[in-house]
Amino acid sequence: MPIKFTSHDTQITPVLRQLIEEKFARIQRHCSNNIMHAEVILKTENVTHTAEINAHISGAEFNAQANDKDLYKAIDIMMQKLNKQVLKHHEKSINHQI
């Protein structure tokens, strides 16, 4: 599943792209329905980095955002928030099937 990357005043290096894709692949394992589309937006304003992700599956939409002075830390926090949302959605879908 391709991830669309958008940046504002931030350069997306191949290492940064690979890091995000690897973290996203770990999160996608928790999802019973495959995530169909995802968009990552990276912004830099003054000294604050903002990382945002929008992910879509059939019947649900996830959005996570994090701000930090370190871009990698902002990405980690964003992915933790997304993981929490995906796990919560997965648990709900399992409970409704019972």
N, C-alpha and C positions, 0 to 999 in steps of 0.2 A: 504494500500500500504506500503510494508516494506521499510524502509530506511536502506541502508548499511552504517555502520560506520567504518571509518578507522582512526587510530591515530598514530602519530609519536611523541614519548616522552611526551604523554599526556594520562592520564587515563580517560576513559569514564565511569563515574559512572552512576548508574541507574537514579539519579536525573538529571544529565546532558542530558542523553538520553531522558528522559521524557520531559524536557524543550524544546529540539529541536523538538520532535515529536508534541508537542502542538502548537508551533509557526508555524510549517509546515502545520498542519491541518487548521489553520486560513488562511494561504496563499492559500491553495488548494481550499477553498470555492470560490475564485475569478476566478478560472479556469473553463471554460466551459467544456473542455476536461480534464478528470482526468489525473493527472501526473502518468505516468506508472512506472518510476524508478527514484530513487534519491540516491545520494551518498554524505555523509558528511565526510570531511577530516579535522581533527584537528591536528595542529602541534605546537610545542613549540621550538623556537630557541632563546637561551640566555634568555632574559626576555620578548620577543615578542611572543604573541600567534597569530596564523593564523587560521582562520575558512574559509572553502571553501565548497561550495555545487554545485553539478551538478545535474540538474533535466531534465528529458526528457518527452515530450508528443509527440503525433503523429504530425509531421510537425514542431516541434520547440525544441530547446535545450536551457536551461538557465544555466548560470554560474555566481556565485557571490562569492566574496572573500573579507575578511576584516582582518586587522591587528590591534592589540591593546595590551597594557600591561595587561589588564584584559580580561580573556577568555570569560566571560559572555557578556562583552561589544562588543567584536569582533563578537560573535554569534548574538547579537542584530543587529549590523550594517549589517552583512551578510544577515540576514533575511529581513531587510528593503530593501536592494538592490534587493534581489530575488522578493520580493513583488512588487516592482516598475516594474521589467521586466515582471512579470506575468500580472499585470494590463494593461501594455502597449500592450502586445500581445492580451489580451482579448478585449480591445477596438478596436484594428485593425480587429480582427475577426468579431466583431459585425458590424463595418462599412462596411466590405466587403460583409456581408450578405444582407445589405439593397439595 
